[in-house]
């Protein structure tokens, strides 16, 4: 993302870089991905397993 979408947004004049290099964003994207993965594992998957709905998710059936 840091080397694909950020340059594209600069080229489209959506985003303006001031004293920033694209590579600086790379660790931020990694940290964001790790935090989101942790949140999903911690809250959504644990809640689904407590409710018994996790098995339905893995079998391709979602029951509301």
C-alpha positions in Angstrom: 0.0 0.0 0.0 2.7 2.4 0.9 4.5 2.1 -2.4 1.4 1.7 -4.6 -1.5 3.7 -3.3 0.3 6.6 -1.7 2.2 7.6 -4.9 -1.1 7.3 -6.8 -2.9 9.6 -4.4 0.0 12.1 -4.7 -0.2 11.9 -8.5 -4.0 12.4 -8.4 -3.4 15.4 -6.2 -5.5 13.9 -3.4 -2.6 13.7 -0.9 0.3 16.0 -0.4 3.6 14.8 1.1 5.4 17.2 3.4 8.7 15.9 4.8 7.5 12.3 4.4 8.7 9.4 2.4 6.6 6.5 1.3 8.7 4.0 3.1 7.9 5.7 6.4 4.3 4.5 6.1 5.3 0.8 5.7 5.7 0.1 9.4 2.5 1.9 10.2 0.6 -0.4 7.8 2.2 -3.5 9.4 1.2 -2.3 12.9 -2.3 -1.5 11.8 -2.7 -5.0 10.2 -1.4 -6.7 13.4 -3.8 -4.7 15.6 -6.8 -5.4 13.4 -5.9 -9.1 13.3 -5.6 -9.2 17.1 -9.0 -7.4 17.4 -10.7 -9.8 15.1 -9.2 -12.8 16.9 -9.8 -11.5 20.3 -13.3 -10.2 20.1 -15.1 -11.5 17.0 -13.8 -15.0 16.8 -14.0 -15.6 20.6 -17.5 -14.3 20.7 -18.5 -16.5 17.8 -16.9 -19.6 19.5 -18.8 -18.8 22.8 -22.1 -18.5 21.0 -21.5 -21.7 19.0 -21.8 -19.8 15.7 -18.1 -20.4 14.8 -18.9 -23.8 13.4 -21.5 -22.4 11.2 -19.1 -19.8 9.9 -16.6 -22.4 8.9 -19.2 -24.6 7.2 -20.3 -21.6 5.1 -23.6 -21.1 6.8 -24.4 -18.0 8.7 -27.4 -18.2 11.0 -28.8 -15.0 12.3 
